[in-house]
Amino acid sequence: MQTYVVSQRGVHMADAQDEQSRVASPKQVGRPRRSEQALLDAAAAVFVESGVDAPVREIAAKAGVGMGTIYRHFPTRPELVV
């Protein structure tokens, strides 16, 4: 069975190797959920220590992630607090 891939460069046929390279490994599939839980755990700890007005960078540091990761999961501070 032929698979076609649409990209910014146009449409082309994908071979089996291309198809396999796009399949997420089990390790990658669980990563967002683990990252989100790590953020929630870190936020809870920081909020207890410093209050809900604590800097987002402090939460990111405690979770061991970049600030972009926090905003990817929780685009606004109220979403993180809730």
HTML snippet that shows the backbone in 3Dmol.js (N, CA, C, O; Angstrom):
<script src="https://3Dmol.org/build/3Dmol-min.js"></script>
<div id="view" style="width:600px;height:400px;position:relative"></div>
<script>
const pdb = `
ATOM      1  N   MET A   1       0.845  -1.179   0.000  1.00  0.00           N
ATOM      2  CA  MET A   1       0.000   0.000   0.000  1.00  0.00           C
ATOM      3  C   MET A   1       0.889   1.240   0.000  1.00  0.00           C
ATOM      4  O   MET A   1       1.825   1.350   0.792  1.00  0.00           O
ATOM      5  N   GLN A   2       0.585   2.154  -0.886  1.00  0.00           N
ATOM      6  CA  GLN A   2       1.354   3.381  -0.980  1.00  0.00           C
ATOM      7  C   GLN A   2       0.816   4.415   0.000  1.00  0.00           C
ATOM      8  O   GLN A   2      -0.395   4.551   0.177  1.00  0.00           O
ATOM      9  N   THR A   3       1.713   5.126   0.620  1.00  0.00           N
ATOM     10  CA  THR A   3       1.346   6.191   1.532  1.00  0.00           C
ATOM     11  C   THR A   3       1.851   7.501   0.953  1.00  0.00           C
ATOM     12  O   THR A   3       2.997   7.593   0.512  1.00  0.00           O
ATOM     13  N   TYR A   4       1.004   8.502   0.955  1.00  0.00           N
ATOM     14  CA  TYR A   4       1.398   9.810   0.456  1.00  0.00           C
ATOM     15  C   TYR A   4       1.518  10.766   1.634  1.00  0.00           C
ATOM     16  O   TYR A   4       0.719  10.738   2.569  1.00  0.00           O
ATOM     17  N   VAL A   5       2.539  11.610   1.559  1.00  0.00           N
ATOM     18  CA  VAL A   5       2.796  12.570   2.615  1.00  0.00           C
ATOM     19  C   VAL A   5       2.636  13.976   2.041  1.00  0.00           C
ATOM     20  O   VAL A   5       3.199  14.295   0.994  1.00  0.00           O
ATOM     21  N   VAL A   6       1.877  14.799   2.724  1.00  0.00           N
ATOM     22  CA  VAL A   6       1.691  16.187   2.306  1.00  0.00           C
ATOM     23  C   VAL A   6       2.533  17.050   3.222  1.00  0.00           C
ATOM     24  O   VAL A   6       2.408  16.979   4.445  1.00  0.00           O
ATOM     25  N   SER A   7       3.391  17.863   2.630  1.00  0.00           N
ATOM     26  CA  SER A   7       4.226  18.768   3.412  1.00  0.00           C
ATOM     27  C   SER A   7       4.243  20.111   2.718  1.00  0.00           C
ATOM     28  O   SER A   7       3.575  20.297   1.701  1.00  0.00           O
ATOM     29  N   GLN A   8       4.996  21.041   3.254  1.00  0.00           N
ATOM     30  CA  GLN A   8       5.099  22.358   2.637  1.00  0.00           C
ATOM     31  C   GLN A   8       5.777  22.272   1.272  1.00  0.00           C
ATOM     32  O   GLN A   8       5.595  23.150   0.428  1.00  0.00           O
ATOM     33  N   ARG A   9       6.549  21.228   1.059  1.00  0.00           N
ATOM     34  CA  ARG A   9       7.249  21.046  -0.216  1.00  0.00           C
ATOM     35  C   ARG A   9       6.410  20.308  -1.244  1.00  0.00           C
ATOM     36  O   ARG A   9       6.880  20.088  -2.361  1.00  0.00           O
ATOM     37  N   GLY A  10       5.203  19.924  -0.914  1.00  0.00           N
ATOM     38  CA  GLY A  10       4.345  19.243  -1.870  1.00  0.00           C
ATOM     39  C   GLY A  10       3.927  17.872  -1.380  1.00  0.00           C
ATOM     40  O   GLY A  10       4.025  17.562  -0.192  1.00  0.00           O
ATOM     41  N   VAL A  11       3.462  17.060  -2.307  1.00  0.00           N
ATOM     42  CA  VAL A  11       3.004  15.714  -1.992  1.00  0.00           C
ATOM     43  C   VAL A  11       4.024  14.730  -2.539  1.00  0.00           C
ATOM     44  O   VAL A  11       4.474  14.861  -3.677  1.00  0.00           O
ATOM     45  N   HIS A  12       4.387  13.741  -1.727  1.00  0.00           N
ATOM     46  CA  HIS A  12       5.284  12.702  -2.215  1.00  0.00           C
ATOM     47  C   HIS A  12       4.926  11.369  -1.581  1.00  0.00           C
ATOM     48  O   HIS A  12       4.244  11.307  -0.558  1.00  0.00           O
ATOM     49  N   MET A  13       5.405  10.301  -2.215  1.00  0.00           N
ATOM     50  CA  MET A  13       5.148   8.966  -1.679  1.00  0.00           C
ATOM     51  C   MET A  13       6.138   8.699  -0.553  1.00  0.00           C
ATOM     52  O   MET A  13       7.309   9.068  -0.640  1.00  0.00           O
ATOM     53  N   ALA A  14       5.657   8.059   0.497  1.00  0.00           N
ATOM     54  CA  ALA A  14       6.507   7.703   1.632  1.00  0.00           C
ATOM     55  C   ALA A  14       6.782   6.214   1.572  1.00  0.00           C
ATOM     56  O   ALA A  14       5.890   5.421   1.271  1.00  0.00           O
ATOM     57  N   ASP A  15       8.012   5.838   1.858  1.00  0.00           N
ATOM     58  CA  ASP A  15       8.303   4.408   1.907  1.00  0.00           C
ATOM     59  C   ASP A  15       8.120   3.908   3.339  1.00  0.00           C
ATOM     60  O   ASP A  15       7.825   4.693   4.241  1.00  0.00           O
ATOM     61  N   ALA A  16       8.292   2.623   3.544  1.00  0.00           N
ATOM     62  CA  ALA A  16       8.063   2.018   4.865  1.00  0.00           C
ATOM     63  C   ALA A  16       8.954   2.637   5.933  1.00  0.00           C
ATOM     64  O   ALA A  16       8.527   2.804   7.075  1.00  0.00           O
ATOM     65  N   GLN A  17      10.195   2.980   5.570  1.00  0.00           N
ATOM     66  CA  GLN A  17      11.113   3.561   6.552  1.00  0.00           C
ATOM     67  C   GLN A  17      10.616   4.930   7.004  1.00  0.00           C
ATOM     68  O   GLN A  17      10.682   5.248   8.191  1.00  0.00           O
ATOM     69  N   ASP A  18      10.111   5.754   6.059  1.00  0.00           N
ATOM     70  CA  ASP A  18       9.542   7.051   6.438  1.00  0.00           C
ATOM     71  C   ASP A  18       8.381   6.868   7.400  1.00  0.00           C
ATOM     72  O   ASP A  18       8.270   7.578   8.400  1.00  0.00           O
ATOM     73  N   GLU A  19       7.511   5.904   7.088  1.00  0.00           N
ATOM     74  CA  GLU A  19       6.328   5.639   7.900  1.00  0.00           C
ATOM     75  C   GLU A  19       6.722   5.249   9.323  1.00  0.00           C
ATOM     76  O   GLU A  19       6.123   5.726  10.286  1.00  0.00           O
ATOM     77  N   GLN A  20       7.722   4.390   9.455  1.00  0.00           N
ATOM     78  CA  GLN A  20       8.148   3.939  10.785  1.00  0.00           C
ATOM     79  C   GLN A  20       8.792   5.065  11.575  1.00  0.00           C
ATOM     80  O   GLN A  20       8.687   5.094  12.801  1.00  0.00           O
ATOM     81  N   SER A  21       9.458   5.994  10.894  1.00  0.00           N
ATOM     82  CA  SER A  21      10.127   7.081  11.614  1.00  0.00           C
ATOM     83  C   SER A  21       9.128   8.065  12.214  1.00  0.00           C
ATOM     84  O   SER A  21       9.474   8.796  13.141  1.00  0.00           O
ATOM     85  N   ARG A  22       7.874   8.100  11.696  1.00  0.00           N
ATOM     86  CA  ARG A  22       6.863   9.011  12.225  1.00  0.00           C
ATOM     87  C   ARG A  22       6.069   8.423  13.375  1.00  0.00           C
ATOM     88  O   ARG A  22       5.330   9.150  14.037  1.00  0.00           O
ATOM     89  N   VAL A  23       6.195   7.153  13.629  1.00  0.00           N
ATOM     90  CA  VAL A  23       5.449   6.510  14.704  1.00  0.00           C
ATOM     91  C   VAL A  23       6.143   6.831  16.026  1.00  0.00           C
ATOM     92  O   VAL A  23       7.346   6.608  16.161  1.00  0.00           O
ATOM     93  N   ALA A  24       5.408   7.345  16.988  1.00  0.00           N
ATOM     94  CA  ALA A  24       5.970   7.712  18.285  1.00  0.00           C
ATOM     95  C   ALA A  24       6.323   6.461  19.079  1.00  0.00           C
ATOM     96  O   ALA A  24       5.573   5.485  19.097  1.00  0.00           O
ATOM     97  N   SER A  25       7.452   6.509  19.721  1.00  0.00           N
ATOM     98  CA  SER A  25       7.841   5.382  20.566  1.00  0.00           C
ATOM     99  C   SER A  25       7.030   5.444  21.857  1.00  0.00           C
ATOM    100  O   SER A  25       6.533   6.511  22.217  1.00  0.00           O
ATOM    101  N   PRO A  26       6.887   4.318  22.563  1.00  0.00           N
ATOM    102  CA  PRO A  26       6.143   4.329  23.831  1.00  0.00           C
ATOM    103  C   PRO A  26       6.725   5.334  24.817  1.00  0.00           C
ATOM    104  O   PRO A  26       5.999   5.907  25.630  1.00  0.00           O
ATOM    105  N   LYS A  27       8.025   5.544  24.745  1.00  0.00           N
ATOM    106  CA  LYS A  27       8.681   6.489  25.640  1.00  0.00           C
ATOM    107  C   LYS A  27       8.185   7.913  25.372  1.00  0.00           C
ATOM    108  O   LYS A  27       7.969   8.679  26.311  1.00  0.00           O
ATOM    109  N   GLN A  28       8.001   8.275  24.081  1.00  0.00           N
ATOM    110  CA  GLN A  28       7.552   9.613  23.730  1.00  0.00           C
ATOM    111  C   GLN A  28       6.087   9.839  24.054  1.00  0.00           C
ATOM    112  O   GLN A  28       5.693  10.956  24.388  1.00  0.00           O
ATOM    113  N   VAL A  29       5.278   8.802  23.962  1.00  0.00           N
ATOM    114  CA  VAL A  29       3.842   8.934  24.166  1.00  0.00           C
ATOM    115  C   VAL A  29       3.520   9.371  25.581  1.00  0.00           C
ATOM    116  O   VAL A  29       2.633  10.205  25.764  1.00  0.00           O
ATOM    117  N   GLY A  30       4.196   8.848  26.585  1.00  0.00           N
ATOM    118  CA  GLY A  30       3.901   9.176  27.972  1.00  0.00           C
ATOM    119  C   GLY A  30       4.562  10.431  28.475  1.00  0.00           C
ATOM    120  O   GLY A  30       4.239  10.907  29.564  1.00  0.00           O
ATOM    121  N   ARG A  31       5.485  10.980  27.702  1.00  0.00           N
ATOM    122  CA  ARG A  31       6.251  12.143  28.161  1.00  0.00           C
ATOM    123  C   ARG A  31       5.385  13.357  28.486  1.00  0.00           C
ATOM    124  O   ARG A  31       5.586  13.950  29.546  1.00  0.00           O
ATOM    125  N   PRO A  32       4.429  13.769  27.638  1.00  0.00           N
ATOM    126  CA  PRO A  32       3.636  14.950  27.993  1.00  0.00           C
ATOM    127  C   PRO A  32       2.873  14.793  29.299  1.00  0.00           C
ATOM    128  O   PRO A  32       2.777  15.738  30.082  1.00  0.00           O
ATOM    129  N   ARG A  33       2.330  13.602  29.535  1.00  0.00           N
ATOM    130  CA  ARG A  33       1.576  13.378  30.768  1.00  0.00           C
ATOM    131  C   ARG A  33       2.504  13.458  31.984  1.00  0.00           C
ATOM    132  O   ARG A  33       2.142  14.038  33.008  1.00  0.00           O
ATOM    133  N   ARG A  34       3.707  12.870  31.868  1.00  0.00           N
ATOM    134  CA  ARG A  34       4.668  12.931  32.974  1.00  0.00           C
ATOM    135  C   ARG A  34       5.123  14.363  33.205  1.00  0.00           C
ATOM    136  O   ARG A  34       5.265  14.792  34.350  1.00  0.00           O
ATOM    137  N   SER A  35       5.356  15.113  32.118  1.00  0.00           N
ATOM    138  CA  SER A  35       5.780  16.507  32.252  1.00  0.00           C
ATOM    139  C   SER A  35       4.707  17.323  32.953  1.00  0.00           C
ATOM    140  O   SER A  35       5.001  18.135  33.831  1.00  0.00           O
ATOM    141  N   GLU A  36       3.459  17.099  32.557  1.00  0.00           N
ATOM    142  CA  GLU A  36       2.366  17.851  33.172  1.00  0.00           C
ATOM    143  C   GLU A  36       2.257  17.516  34.654  1.00  0.00           C
ATOM    144  O   GLU A  36       2.043  18.413  35.470  1.00  0.00           O
ATOM    145  N   GLN A  37       2.399  16.257  35.015  1.00  0.00           N
ATOM    146  CA  GLN A  37       2.331  15.875  36.428  1.00  0.00           C
ATOM    147  C   GLN A  37       3.500  16.459  37.205  1.00  0.00           C
ATOM    148  O   GLN A  37       3.327  16.906  38.338  1.00  0.00           O
ATOM    149  N   ALA A  38       4.693  16.461  36.607  1.00  0.00           N
ATOM    150  CA  ALA A  38       5.858  17.065  37.260  1.00  0.00           C
ATOM    151  C   ALA A  38       5.628  18.558  37.481  1.00  0.00           C
ATOM    152  O   ALA A  38       6.016  19.098  38.517  1.00  0.00           O
ATOM    153  N   LEU A  39       5.001  19.224  36.519  1.00  0.00           N
ATOM    154  CA  LEU A  39       4.693  20.646  36.677  1.00  0.00           C
ATOM    155  C   LEU A  39       3.697  20.882  37.798  1.00  0.00           C
ATOM    156  O   LEU A  39       3.863  21.792  38.610  1.00  0.00           O
ATOM    157  N   LEU A  40       2.665  20.056  37.836  1.00  0.00           N
ATOM    158  CA  LEU A  40       1.660  20.207  38.893  1.00  0.00           C
ATOM    159  C   LEU A  40       2.257  19.960  40.274  1.00  0.00           C
ATOM    160  O   LEU A  40       1.954  20.681  41.225  1.00  0.00           O
ATOM    161  N   ASP A  41       3.103  18.943  40.380  1.00  0.00           N
ATOM    162  CA  ASP A  41       3.757  18.662  41.670  1.00  0.00           C
ATOM    163  C   ASP A  41       4.662  19.814  42.080  1.00  0.00           C
ATOM    164  O   ASP A  41       4.653  20.238  43.236  1.00  0.00           O
ATOM    165  N   ALA A  42       5.444  20.319  41.128  1.00  0.00           N
ATOM    166  CA  ALA A  42       6.353  21.426  41.421  1.00  0.00           C
ATOM    167  C   ALA A  42       5.564  22.687  41.775  1.00  0.00           C
ATOM    168  O   ALA A  42       5.924  23.403  42.711  1.00  0.00           O
ATOM    169  N   ALA A  43       4.493  22.960  41.032  1.00  0.00           N
ATOM    170  CA  ALA A  43       3.681  24.150  41.307  1.00  0.00           C
ATOM    171  C   ALA A  43       3.075  24.073  42.703  1.00  0.00           C
ATOM    172  O   ALA A  43       3.069  25.060  43.438  1.00  0.00           O
ATOM    173  N   ALA A  44       2.572  22.910  43.063  1.00  0.00           N
ATOM    174  CA  ALA A  44       1.982  22.760  44.397  1.00  0.00           C
ATOM    175  C   ALA A  44       3.024  23.036  45.477  1.00  0.00           C
ATOM    176  O   ALA A  44       2.744  23.738  46.448  1.00  0.00           O
ATOM    177  N   ALA A  45       4.227  22.485  45.308  1.00  0.00           N
ATOM    178  CA  ALA A  45       5.285  22.692  46.296  1.00  0.00           C
ATOM    179  C   ALA A  45       5.688  24.161  46.378  1.00  0.00           C
ATOM    180  O   ALA A  45       5.867  24.700  47.470  1.00  0.00           O
ATOM    181  N   VAL A  46       5.829  24.807  45.222  1.00  0.00           N
ATOM    182  CA  VAL A  46       6.226  26.221  45.207  1.00  0.00           C
ATOM    183  C   VAL A  46       5.112  27.094  45.774  1.00  0.00           C
ATOM    184  O   VAL A  46       5.387  28.038  46.514  1.00  0.00           O
ATOM    185  N   PHE A  47       3.866  26.795  45.443  1.00  0.00           N
ATOM    186  CA  PHE A  47       2.751  27.583  45.971  1.00  0.00           C
ATOM    187  C   PHE A  47       2.668  27.471  47.497  1.00  0.00           C
ATOM    188  O   PHE A  47       2.338  28.447  48.170  1.00  0.00           O
ATOM    189  N   VAL A  48       2.961  26.299  48.040  1.00  0.00           N
ATOM    190  CA  VAL A  48       2.949  26.126  49.494  1.00  0.00           C
ATOM    191  C   VAL A  48       4.079  26.953  50.122  1.00  0.00           C
ATOM    192  O   VAL A  48       3.892  27.596  51.155  1.00  0.00           O
ATOM    193  N   GLU A  49       5.252  26.926  49.480  1.00  0.00           N
ATOM    194  CA  GLU A  49       6.412  27.642  50.020  1.00  0.00           C
ATOM    195  C   GLU A  49       6.296  29.161  49.849  1.00  0.00           C
ATOM    196  O   GLU A  49       6.579  29.924  50.773  1.00  0.00           O
ATOM    197  N   SER A  50       5.868  29.592  48.633  1.00  0.00           N
ATOM    198  CA  SER A  50       5.955  31.012  48.290  1.00  0.00           C
ATOM    199  C   SER A  50       4.630  31.677  47.964  1.00  0.00           C
ATOM    200  O   SER A  50       4.600  32.884  47.721  1.00  0.00           O
ATOM    201  N   GLY A  51       3.548  30.940  47.951  1.00  0.00           N
ATOM    202  CA  GLY A  51       2.247  31.506  47.594  1.00  0.00           C
ATOM    203  C   GLY A  51       1.984  31.405  46.105  1.00  0.00           C
ATOM    204  O   GLY A  51       2.881  31.089  45.323  1.00  0.00           O
ATOM    205  N   VAL A  52       0.740  31.676  45.718  1.00  0.00           N
ATOM    206  CA  VAL A  52       0.353  31.524  44.319  1.00  0.00           C
ATOM    207  C   VAL A  52       0.922  32.605  43.414  1.00  0.00           C
ATOM    208  O   VAL A  52       0.807  32.504  42.193  1.00  0.00           O
ATOM    209  N   ASP A  53       1.527  33.625  43.982  1.00  0.00           N
ATOM    210  CA  ASP A  53       2.155  34.669  43.173  1.00  0.00           C
ATOM    211  C   ASP A  53       3.630  34.379  42.898  1.00  0.00           C
ATOM    212  O   ASP A  53       4.344  35.242  42.388  1.00  0.00           O
ATOM    213  N   ALA A  54       4.083  33.191  43.225  1.00  0.00           N
ATOM    214  CA  ALA A  54       5.478  32.810  42.989  1.00  0.00           C
ATOM    215  C   ALA A  54       5.788  32.889  41.499  1.00  0.00           C
ATOM    216  O   ALA A  54       4.914  32.620  40.675  1.00  0.00           O
ATOM    217  N   PRO A  55       7.018  33.254  41.140  1.00  0.00           N
ATOM    218  CA  PRO A  55       7.386  33.355  39.728  1.00  0.00           C
ATOM    219  C   PRO A  55       7.300  31.995  39.016  1.00  0.00           C
ATOM    220  O   PRO A  55       7.636  30.954  39.580  1.00  0.00           O
ATOM    221  N   VAL A  56       6.845  32.041  37.773  1.00  0.00           N
ATOM    222  CA  VAL A  56       6.739  30.819  36.974  1.00  0.00           C
ATOM    223  C   VAL A  56       8.119  30.181  36.797  1.00  0.00           C
ATOM    224  O   VAL A  56       8.230  28.956  36.749  1.00  0.00           O
ATOM    225  N   ARG A  57       9.164  30.996  36.700  1.00  0.00           N
ATOM    226  CA  ARG A  57      10.518  30.433  36.530  1.00  0.00           C
ATOM    227  C   ARG A  57      10.923  29.585  37.733  1.00  0.00           C
ATOM    228  O   ARG A  57      11.697  28.639  37.589  1.00  0.00           O
ATOM    229  N   GLU A  58      10.410  29.914  38.916  1.00  0.00           N
ATOM    230  CA  GLU A  58      10.689  29.117  40.111  1.00  0.00           C
ATOM    231  C   GLU A  58      10.026  27.730  39.990  1.00  0.00           C
ATOM    232  O   GLU A  58      10.613  26.720  40.379  1.00  0.00           O
ATOM    233  N   ILE A  59       8.827  27.697  39.461  1.00  0.00           N
ATOM    234  CA  ILE A  59       8.121  26.429  39.245  1.00  0.00           C
ATOM    235  C   ILE A  59       8.852  25.605  38.195  1.00  0.00           C
ATOM    236  O   ILE A  59       9.032  24.398  38.361  1.00  0.00           O
ATOM    237  N   ALA A  60       9.274  26.257  37.109  1.00  0.00           N
ATOM    238  CA  ALA A  60       9.999  25.563  36.047  1.00  0.00           C
ATOM    239  C   ALA A  60      11.290  24.956  36.583  1.00  0.00           C
ATOM    240  O   ALA A  60      11.621  23.812  36.271  1.00  0.00           O
ATOM    241  N   ALA A  61      12.010  25.716  37.382  1.00  0.00           N
ATOM    242  CA  ALA A  61      13.269  25.216  37.951  1.00  0.00           C
ATOM    243  C   ALA A  61      13.013  24.011  38.850  1.00  0.00           C
ATOM    244  O   ALA A  61      13.736  23.017  38.787  1.00  0.00           O
ATOM    245  N   LYS A  62      11.988  24.103  39.680  1.00  0.00           N
ATOM    246  CA  LYS A  62      11.659  22.995  40.589  1.00  0.00           C
ATOM    247  C   LYS A  62      11.264  21.745  39.810  1.00  0.00           C
ATOM    248  O   LYS A  62      11.588  20.630  40.220  1.00  0.00           O
ATOM    249  N   ALA A  63      10.554  21.926  38.668  1.00  0.00           N
ATOM    250  CA  ALA A  63      10.119  20.788  37.852  1.00  0.00           C
ATOM    251  C   ALA A  63      11.232  20.281  36.939  1.00  0.00           C
ATOM    252  O   ALA A  63      11.138  19.182  36.394  1.00  0.00           O
ATOM    253  N   GLY A  64      12.283  21.078  36.772  1.00  0.00           N
ATOM    254  CA  GLY A  64      13.375  20.674  35.897  1.00  0.00           C
ATOM    255  C   GLY A  64      13.037  20.806  34.417  1.00  0.00           C
ATOM    256  O   GLY A  64      13.520  20.036  33.587  1.00  0.00           O
ATOM    257  N   VAL A  65      12.195  21.799  34.093  1.00  0.00           N
ATOM    258  CA  VAL A  65      11.800  22.038  32.704  1.00  0.00           C
ATOM    259  C   VAL A  65      11.992  23.517  32.391  1.00  0.00           C
ATOM    260  O   VAL A  65      12.231  24.327  33.287  1.00  0.00           O
ATOM    261  N   GLY A  66      11.885  23.858  31.116  1.00  0.00           N
ATOM    262  CA  GLY A  66      11.949  25.248  30.701  1.00  0.00           C
ATOM    263  C   GLY A  66      10.599  25.920  30.880  1.00  0.00           C
ATOM    264  O   GLY A  66       9.574  25.254  31.031  1.00  0.00           O
ATOM    265  N   MET A  67      10.608  27.231  30.861  1.00  0.00           N
ATOM    266  CA  MET A  67       9.355  27.960  31.031  1.00  0.00           C
ATOM    267  C   MET A  67       8.390  27.698  29.874  1.00  0.00           C
ATOM    268  O   MET A  67       7.175  27.725  30.065  1.00  0.00           O
ATOM    269  N   GLY A  68       8.917  27.450  28.691  1.00  0.00           N
ATOM    270  CA  GLY A  68       8.060  27.144  27.549  1.00  0.00           C
ATOM    271  C   GLY A  68       7.225  25.905  27.781  1.00  0.00           C
ATOM    272  O   GLY A  68       6.086  25.822  27.322  1.00  0.00           O
ATOM    273  N   THR A  69       7.787  24.936  28.495  1.00  0.00           N
ATOM    274  CA  THR A  69       7.042  23.709  28.803  1.00  0.00           C
ATOM    275  C   THR A  69       5.846  24.020  29.688  1.00  0.00           C
ATOM    276  O   THR A  69       4.762  23.468  29.497  1.00  0.00           O
ATOM    277  N   ILE A  70       6.046  24.896  30.646  1.00  0.00           N
ATOM    278  CA  ILE A  70       4.931  25.277  31.520  1.00  0.00           C
ATOM    279  C   ILE A  70       3.826  25.932  30.701  1.00  0.00           C
ATOM    280  O   ILE A  70       2.656  25.573  30.830  1.00  0.00           O
ATOM    281  N   TYR A  71       4.199  26.899  29.852  1.00  0.00           N
ATOM    282  CA  TYR A  71       3.189  27.610  29.071  1.00  0.00           C
ATOM    283  C   TYR A  71       2.555  26.728  27.997  1.00  0.00           C
ATOM    284  O   TYR A  71       1.439  27.008  27.559  1.00  0.00           O
ATOM    285  N   ARG A  72       3.238  25.677  27.565  1.00  0.00           N
ATOM    286  CA  ARG A  72       2.643  24.739  26.611  1.00  0.00           C
ATOM    287  C   ARG A  72       1.505  23.968  27.276  1.00  0.00           C
ATOM    288  O   ARG A  72       0.471  23.720  26.656  1.00  0.00           O
ATOM    289  N   HIS A  73       1.698  23.592  28.532  1.00  0.00           N
ATOM    290  CA  HIS A  73       0.673  22.834  29.263  1.00  0.00           C
ATOM    291  C   HIS A  73      -0.367  23.746  29.904  1.00  0.00           C
ATOM    292  O   HIS A  73      -1.547  23.400  29.960  1.00  0.00           O
ATOM    293  N   PHE A  74       0.061  24.899  30.384  1.00  0.00           N
ATOM    294  CA  PHE A  74      -0.812  25.831  31.104  1.00  0.00           C
ATOM    295  C   PHE A  74      -0.568  27.244  30.530  1.00  0.00           C
ATOM    296  O   PHE A  74       0.284  27.976  31.031  1.00  0.00           O
ATOM    297  N   PRO A  75      -1.313  27.618  29.486  1.00  0.00           N
ATOM    298  CA  PRO A  75      -1.058  28.900  28.818  1.00  0.00           C
ATOM    299  C   PRO A  75      -1.208  30.139  29.705  1.00  0.00           C
ATOM    300  O   PRO A  75      -0.615  31.177  29.413  1.00  0.00           O
ATOM    301  N   THR A  76      -1.987  30.045  30.776  1.00  0.00           N
ATOM    302  CA  THR A  76      -2.148  31.203  31.660  1.00  0.00           C
ATOM    303  C   THR A  76      -1.902  30.783  33.112  1.00  0.00           C
ATOM    304  O   THR A  76      -2.033  29.612  33.468  1.00  0.00           O
ATOM    305  N   ARG A  77      -1.547  31.751  33.925  1.00  0.00           N
ATOM    306  CA  ARG A  77      -1.300  31.473  35.348  1.00  0.00           C
ATOM    307  C   ARG A  77      -2.545  30.904  36.029  1.00  0.00           C
ATOM    308  O   ARG A  77      -2.423  29.935  36.779  1.00  0.00           O
ATOM    309  N   PRO A  78      -3.738  31.463  35.802  1.00  0.00           N
ATOM    310  CA  PRO A  78      -4.922  30.877  36.466  1.00  0.00           C
ATOM    311  C   PRO A  78      -5.124  29.400  36.140  1.00  0.00           C
ATOM    312  O   PRO A  78      -5.574  28.636  36.994  1.00  0.00           O
ATOM    313  N   GLU A  79      -4.794  28.988  34.911  1.00  0.00           N
ATOM    314  CA  GLU A  79      -4.926  27.561  34.572  1.00  0.00           C
ATOM    315  C   GLU A  79      -3.968  26.710  35.397  1.00  0.00           C
ATOM    316  O   GLU A  79      -4.307  25.600  35.807  1.00  0.00           O
ATOM    317  N   LEU A  80      -2.785  27.232  35.635  1.00  0.00           N
ATOM    318  CA  LEU A  80      -1.795  26.506  36.444  1.00  0.00           C
ATOM    319  C   LEU A  80      -2.240  26.467  37.910  1.00  0.00           C
ATOM    320  O   LEU A  80      -2.120  25.438  38.574  1.00  0.00           O
ATOM    321  N   VAL A  81      -2.747  27.579  38.397  1.00  0.00           N
ATOM    322  CA  VAL A  81      -3.168  27.648  39.800  1.00  0.00           C
ATOM    323  C   VAL A  81      -4.340  26.695  40.064  1.00  0.00           C
ATOM    324  O   VAL A  81      -4.365  26.002  41.080  1.00  0.00           O
ATOM    325  N   VAL A  82      -5.292  26.668  39.157  1.00  0.00           N
ATOM    326  CA  VAL A  82      -6.467  25.795  39.327  1.00  0.00           C
ATOM    327  C   VAL A  82      -6.010  24.354  39.255  1.00  0.00           C
ATOM    328  O   VAL A  82      -6.827  23.440  39.372  1.00  0.00           O
TER     329      VAL A  82
END
`;
const viewer = $3Dmol.createViewer("view");
viewer.addModel(pdb, "pdb");
viewer.setStyle({}, {cartoon: {color: "spectrum"}});
viewer.zoomTo();
viewer.render();
</script>
